[in-house]
Amino acid sequence: MKSCAGCVLGVGNSVDGTIRCFKYATVSNANDDKENCLYYIDITTNPICPVCCREGEKVSGITVKSMLMNTEHYVEGNDYYICKNPRCLVAYYDAHDNTICESSLKVPIWYKEGARPEFDCYWSKVTKDDVIKAVVEKGARDVKTVSEITGAIKNSNCLVNNPTGKCCHNEIQNIIDEVTKNIT
């Protein structure tokens, strides 16, 4: 069954490839008029982890390759996704169900269960505990102050140092928010 630009209301015609649409009688191109369709729902998602069946987040191949202790299972040109499930042993996977386990990485993924050390800033080796201490013991209330106290985010090259390939700024802010909520 095909659907009209993702609305799940269309029924495909296997003979000529056209789609019988609930709103527009026949649509030959799955993207025709999607902007004007009241029923359009963007159902584009990332492939799911083949082990835990949860949707991951796309990660640069540069990030994946730089995280691996051994690149023998890395396939150049594949799109990779990071498994966001804290309990799943898979770190990265691709759309072909190839997986890379967390144990194959140079560093632990901070949000995975049992990650030690639990880095927030991989470049500066700043842990979640370091951020909590900056907030509780030194009174930091924003990322800039945490950065000044801990050295986080000073010399970042997150694409190759953080398993997500992203800057830790948001994660540090989340820790600050969580800790300050419990202080006040």
QUIZI-V939000 format. One record per residue. N is the residue number from 0. NEAR is the number of other ideal C-beta (glycine too) atoms within 10 Angstrom. D_FIRST is the distance of its C-alpha to the first C-alpha in whole Angstrom. Layout:
((N NEAR D_FIRST) (N NEAR D_FIRST))
This chain:
((0 8 0) (1 17 4) (2 19 7) (3 27 10) (4 24 12) (5 17 11) (6 18 12) (7 14 9) (8 17 10) (9 24 8) (10 12 6) (11 15 5) (12 13 8) (13 8 9) (14 6 12) (15 8 13) (16 11 10) (17 17 11) (18 21 9) (19 15 10) (20 22 12) (21 15 14) (22 15 17) (23 15 17) (24 8 16) (25 13 14) (26 20 14) (27 10 14) (28 12 14) (29 17 12) (30 10 16) (31 16 17) (32 14 19) (33 17 18) (34 8 21) (35 9 22) (36 20 19) (37 7 20) (38 17 17) (39 18 16) (40 13 16) (41 9 16) (42 10 14) (43 6 16) (44 8 18) (45 15 20) (46 16 19) (47 16 20) (48 22 24) (49 15 23) (50 15 26) (51 17 26) (52 9 22) (53 13 23) (54 14 22) (55 22 25) (56 13 26) (57 11 27) (58 21 30) (59 15 32) (60 17 32) (61 12 36) (62 20 36) (63 24 35) (64 13 37) (65 18 40) (66 27 39) (67 16 39) (68 10 43) (69 7 41) (70 14 39) (71 7 38) (72 12 35) (73 18 34) (74 13 32) (75 7 32) (76 6 30) (77 15 27) (78 16 26) (79 25 27) (80 21 27) (81 24 29) (82 27 28) (83 17 30) (84 17 30) (85 13 34) (86 10 34) (87 20 32) (88 14 34) (89 20 31) (90 25 33) (91 28 30) (92 25 27) (93 19 25) (94 13 21) (95 11 22) (96 11 23) (97 14 27) (98 18 29) (99 21 32) (100 14 34) (101 20 37) (102 9 40) (103 17 39) (104 18 40) (105 11 43) (106 16 43) (107 18 41) (108 21 38) (109 20 40) (110 15 38) (111 20 37) (112 11 39) (113 9 42) (114 17 42) (115 7 46) (116 14 47) (117 16 45) (118 24 45) (119 26 44) (120 28 45) (121 22 45) (122 19 47) (123 19 50) (124 15 50) (125 24 50) (126 19 48) (127 19 47) (128 12 51) (129 22 52) (130 29 50) (131 17 51) (132 16 55) (133 24 55) (134 23 54) (135 13 56) (136 9 59) (137 12 59) (138 10 58) (139 23 55) (140 14 52) (141 13 50) (142 19 49) (143 11 51) (144 15 54) (145 28 52) (146 21 52) (147 15 56) (148 18 57) (149 22 54) (150 15 54) (151 27 50) (152 21 48) (153 12 51) (154 10 50) (155 16 46) (156 10 44) (157 18 41) (158 15 39) (159 14 41) (160 21 42) (161 25 40) (162 26 37) (163 20 35) (164 21 36) (165 16 37) (166 15 40) (167 27 41) (168 18 43) (169 10 40) (170 21 41) (171 26 44) (172 14 44) (173 13 42) (174 21 45) (175 20 47) (176 12 45) (177 13 45) (178 18 49) (179 14 50) (180 8 48) (181 9 50) (182 9 54) (183 4 54))
